[in-house]
Amino acid sequence: MSATPASPYRHWLPALSLALGTTLAGVSVSAEAQEAEASPRDREVTPSYGAELEGFDYPYPVERFRFSSQRQEVQMAYLDVPADEPNGHTIVLLHGKNFCAATWEDSIERLNAAGYRVIAPDQIGFCKSSKPEAYQFSFHQLAANTHALLESLDLEDVTIMGHSMGGMLASRYALMYPEQTEKLVLVNPIGLEDWKAMGVPYQPIDEAYASERKKDAEGIRQYQQSTYYVGEWEPRYDRWVDMLAGMYAGPEGGLVAWDQALTSDMVFTQPVIHEVDEIQVPTLLLIGEKDNTAIGKGLASDEVKKTLGHYDVLGERAAERIPDAELVEFPDLGHSPHIQQPERFHEALFDGLKRLEES
């Protein structure tokens, strides 16, 4: 893989000036002094990972799919986990924007036990995959990348299961490759409403980048607690906070933030809701109704905010529009039902997959 060039935007940041040992007044600051200024909690809790999540261990061996895309060499990290007693089916797990292949750990284990071969990629721009400095991010491109990966593994007729942003990607994949998609599973997908059309103002990428650079473990934890877990928190969730915060805190945090800004723009400007009527494959929707995710909600007026992210309504509307869809709702769960209550979620998942198979 070719080396990733340094981000031209890093020189904007005061944090970089401190890292180089200068203050705004031009006084030299040693690395030891900077370390002393950090709180003990920051040093103990927030790890430092590389731009491709170097230093963070995945639950299964990581494979690499290397290919050329948009005039550059890139690599997709992915997990390929066969079942001990195969049932003849393969399921592809597509992560959300603030998630990685590793966050499917519990699902992979349970799906394997049920006989599924599991493929879980990290998309370009995320987690252990390449972080291009310049890339035209679109769900069409990411779906094409995923299809190329599956072709390289000689896989057809797979079940595509996506969570959050991965639900947007899974929907796009099913629209582009219906003949290769056996079933579609959407877990609290975003993009079930058009935020821009509803009145959320557009955020320029440079502003989004500046916002991404401010993210830290505490802010990530607070957001996940309120949105993913309905105000609750368990120690087992901390690993996923560290996974994200560690990339931002690492030596290439600026590049990570830049790709996150680019992909946020993709999510905001490419809602899939306008095309769900065209999905041709059996679809299972698994919806935590307490979810309130809406990209850009913080930029919207109070009046617009009230209209956004009502998953108790969005799931039902999507199920009505997808021609062959079944909806399973969890009235008390949030954005990540498969992590929040894994036993309950996976029981519903397997029951739903069985019903789709029988139909």
PyMOL commands that set and color helices and strands:
alter all, ss='L'
color gray80, all
select helices_A, chain A and resi 10-12+14-19+31-37+40-45+101-113+139-152+165-176+178-180+195-198+205-212+217-227+235-249+253-269+273-278+297-299+302-305+311-321+337-340+342-358
alter helices_A, ss='H'
color red, helices_A
select strands_A, chain A and resi 63-69+72-81+90-94+117-121+158-163+181-187+283-288+325-330
alter strands_A, ss='S'
color yellow, strands_A
deselect
rebuild
show_as cartoon
